[in-house]
Amino acid sequence: MSPPSSDLDVLQTLSRRRGLLSCLENGSRDKRDLVAELSVSRSTIDRAIRELESVEFVERCEGAFRLTAAGRLALSEYRRRLESLGAIADCCELLAHLPPDAPMSVDMLIGASAAEPKPHAPNEPIEEIVDLLSSADRFRGFATAQRLPRLRDRLYELTIGGSLEAEAIFTEELADFLLENHPQQMRDVLRDGHFDMYAIPTIPFGLGIVETPSQSRAFVVVHGDSGQVRGVIQNDSPAALEWADGVFRRLRARASSLEPPE
């Protein structure tokens, strides 16, 4: 058999022979063991071994076969890619509502859970954020729509009457709306609360990072064209939290601080 001539050939070999690679993951196996474990014919094992030897993923050792260092790395990377693609597929309906250039990362999606609103409770996916704030020390986030009154009111209560520290970035349109329609709340939190606010022309989606003494959790809030909540993706993995922190910091670096209204 001639060696694979492209990355696609290697990928196809990995996909086709991943079962055999998995059998070798925990140590060497002879041909008889592989036939029994995979429930295939000896000729099928022979073909698979030749293919994997041609890309140097498998080698012969004392009458048996084992993974090479390259084979072990390739199997691990293949599984990681499958996990990433599966995570994207699980959230694709919500991702369809984001701008094509939105700074979303698969790190936010792997191991995440997604919730979509019910017709009679359009803001229900937000409630978990609101509930988690009661035990939080710190909140950071950015918002694109004003249809989150419970979250806004809870942040007001906890930064004025409690010990919650908060930072929020709004679109300039949303910041103008809040300053015009809720001047007293805005004046209170900006003057007397533990709440720093910023404005920026556009924001690709909503984000919340809630930190409590026992856990931290990142939330991505996806809105429809008219501002309604389409769903919330949440994750508490270190990779998701690192991504969320980075996105927030980059957006805040480009935003302008809001001043209390007169």
N, C-alpha and C positions, 0 to 999 in steps of 0.2 A: 504493500500500500504506500502511495506517495504521501509525504507530509502535507498537512493542511496548509493552504496557501494564503489564508487570510484570517483576521480576527474572527470573522463570522464562522469560518470552518472550526476554529477552536471552540467557539461558543456552542456550536451545534454538537461537537463531540462531547463537551461537558454535559449538555442537556440529555443527550442520548445515553451516555454511560455513567450518569451520576449514581445509579444504583450500585454499580461495581465499585466506584470510588468510595462510596459510603461504607461498603463492606470492608474495605481495606483501611478505614479510618482508625480502627483500634488495633491494628497490627497486621502482620503478614498472613496471607491465606494461600493455600495451594489450589490448584485448578479444581480438584474434587470438592473442596469446601465451597468454592465460589459457585459451582454448578448446583450444589445442594441449597445454599443460602438464597440464591436468586431464582431457583426453580426454572432454569433454562438449560438448553442443550450445551454440550461441550464445544460444539462448533461456534455457538453464539459467544461463549466466553473467549474462545480463541480470537474471534474477530474484534471483540471489545479490547482485549489485551493488546492486539496489534495497533489499534487506533490510539490507545492511551500511551503506548510506548513511543509512537511516532511523534507525539507532542511532549514526551518526557514527563508525563504525569505519573507513570507507573514504571517500576523496574523489577527485574528478576533478582532474587536473593536466596541462595541455597535451596533451589527447587521450588520456591514459592514466589509470590508477588507482593510488593509493598508500594505505598505511595512515596513519591519523591517529595522533596520540599516544595517544588513547584506545584505538584498535584494537590498537596494539602492546602496551599494558599489559594489555588484556583477553585477548589471545592468550597472553601470558606467564603470567597468573594462571590461565587455563584449564588450561594444561599443568601448572602447579604443583599444581592441585587434582587432576588426573588422576593425577599421580605419587603424591600423598598417598593417594588412594583405592586405588590399586594396591598401595601398601605395606601399608595396613590389610588389604586382601583377602588378601595373601600370609601374614599373621600371624594371621588371624582365628581359626584353630583354637586357637592358644595363648592369644590374648586372651580367648577364651571362659572360661578358667579364672581370670581376674582378677575381683575385685569390680567391680561396675558403676561405683563412684566412685573406682577406682584412679587415681592421678595419672599415667597414661601419656600420652605425647605422640607425635604423628606424627613429630616430630623424631628420636625413637629408632628409628623404623621405616623411614624413607626411606634406602635404601642399605644396610639391615641384612641380615644373614644369620641364619637360624634353624635350630637343630638340635634334633631330638627323639631321645629315648633308644631304643635297641634293647632288645627283651625280655631278652636275655642280658647287657646292659650298661646298667643303669638310670641310672648316674651318668656315662656317657660324655660327655654335653654339658658337664659341669663340668671335664673334664680339660684343656681349653684354658686355662681360668683358672688351674688349678694349674700348668701348664707355663709360662705367661707370668710367673708370680710369681718364677721363678728369676732373671729378669733385671730385676725391678722395683725401683724405689726407694720406691714408695709404693702402698699399697692402702687403699681406702675402700669400705665396703659395709654392707649390712644383710641380715639373714637371718631367715627365718620357721620353718625346719625344721632338725633336727639330723642329717639323713641325708646329711651331706657330710663324712665323716671325713677323707678325703684332703686336702680344702681346709683343714680345721681343723688337721690335723697339719702341713701345709706352712707355714701361717701361724705356727704355734708355732715351728717350726724356724728360720724366716727372721727372726722378730722377736727371738728369744732368741740364736741363734748367728750371725745375719747383720746386715745393715744396713737391712733393710726396716722402714719406718715404716707403721703400720697403725692404722686406726680402724674399729670395727665397732659396729653397732647391732643388738641382738637384741630379740625380743619378750620380755616379762617371763617368760613360760612357758619359753622357750628358755634365757634367762639362768639361771633357777633350775635347770634341768636340767643345764647345764654346770657350775655351781658345785657341785652335789650329786654329779655323776657323774665330773667331771674336776677335782677341787679342786686337785691339784698343778699341772696345766697352767695353770689359771686364776691360781693364786697366782704362778707363775713369770712369766707374761707381764704381769700387772698390776703386779708389783713390780719386775721386772728387765728386761722386754722393752720394745720401742718400740711398744707396743700400747695404745691407749685404747679402752675398751669402754663401751657405754651400753645402757640398757634402756628400752623403751617398751611400752605395752599391746598395740598391734596394728601390724602391718606388712603392706602390701598385696601385696608380692612381694619376691623377692630381688633385690639389686642389687650389682654389683661395678664399681669403677673402678680399673683397673690402669694405673699410670704407669711406663714404662721410659724410659731415656735417649733412645730413638729413636721411641717411639710411646706413645699413650695409647689405651685401649679401654674401652668401657662394655659391661656385660653385664646383662641382665635375666633372672633365673631364675624360671621359672613353675612353681609346685607344684600338685599335685592336692589333693583334700580330705584325703587321709590323709598328706600330706607328701611323696609321691614327686615326683621331678623330671619335669615334663611336657615341658620344653624350655627352651632358652636362646636369647635374641635378643642378638646382639652387633653393635656399630657403633663405628666410629672417626671418624665425621664430627665437625667442630667443633660443629654444632648438637646432635648426640646427646650429646656430652661436656658441653656447657653445660647441657643439660636434666638429665643425671644428677647433675652437681655441685649444681644448684639443689635437686633432690629430696633429695639427701643432707643438704645444709645445713639445709633446713627440718625434716627429721625429727630431726636431731641437736639442733636448738634446742629441741625439745620433750622430749628424752630425758633420763634421769638417769644420771650416771656410776656405773659399777660399781666397788666396792672389793674388794681382795684378800680371799679367805676366810681366816679364822683357822686 
